[in-house]
Amino acid sequence: MPLVSVVMPVYNSAATLGAAVRSVLTQTHTDLELLITDDQSSDDSMELLREFARQDERVLPGTAPERGGAGRARNLAMERARGDYVAFLDSDDMWLPEKTERQLAFAQEGTAPLTFTSYYKMDADHAGESTDFTPNGRVIRARAHVDYRAMLVRDHIGALTAMYDRTVLGTRLMPEMRKRQDYALWLSIMRDGADARGLAEPLAVYRAGQATSLSSNKLSLVRYNWELYREHEKLSVARSARALAGAVWQSVRNSRI
């Protein structure tokens, strides 16, 4: 059985998918499986995945029976997980080569079943590979420790860096929500009593969206975070408003990096 199950949702990602998959397959820690769910792509994504699977038996692609969004695609992949740890990477982001090795060591020396790391940001049109990525000053820093209260103020965990211990938590799926399912998962884990630890070293690379989409992204954040706080976390209106203010502040801050 692999030690780490890597979960990747895919939808029309042919332009960036290769670099994302290769960033997993070139990890210095090799005892892993890459569980991919294609969410009914209309481009060449599935053909690329089949070719990767032919070349490396650790690549295990599947197809969603119908379009359901990234959260459902991740859940379909997690349901197939065999590893002790579950980690996440989207099909337009990358891991640096030592990410799995360093995060596993960090997780195994502590007691928190959920860990995350700092990460770099790159431009949307970045065409390089993880193995030749040049570190830059655009870093989203991980807090050393996060509990449920801190997570309600804002989401401190970059999904591309998150990893949870399945031997402690079991298989934890994402709630059926249109967006912000990853944030909802971290909150549900912490609401049940677990904290998270952050590794300061940047070990992943996030592909930033186009600057022109920033305003619409903020509006989307307000809508979906409000739904998360009120319907999923059952917070009061006042507490939801405070949490939402923190989330918007974080979005603005991160957009400037």
Buried (B, 14 or more C-beta within 10 A) or exposed (E): EBBBBBBBBBBBBBBBBBBBBBBBBBBEBEBBBBBBBBBBBEBBBBEBBEBBBEEBEBBBBBBBEEEBBBBBBBBBBBEBBEBBBBBBBBBBBBBBBBBBBBBBEBBEEEEBBBBBBBBBBBEEEBEEBBEEBEEEEBBBEBBEEBEBEBBBBBBBBBBBBBBBBBEBBEEBBBBEBEBBBBBBBBBBBBEEEBBBBBBEBBBBBBBBBEEEEEEEEBEBBBEBBBBBBBEBBEBEEEBBEBBBEBBBEBBEEBBEB
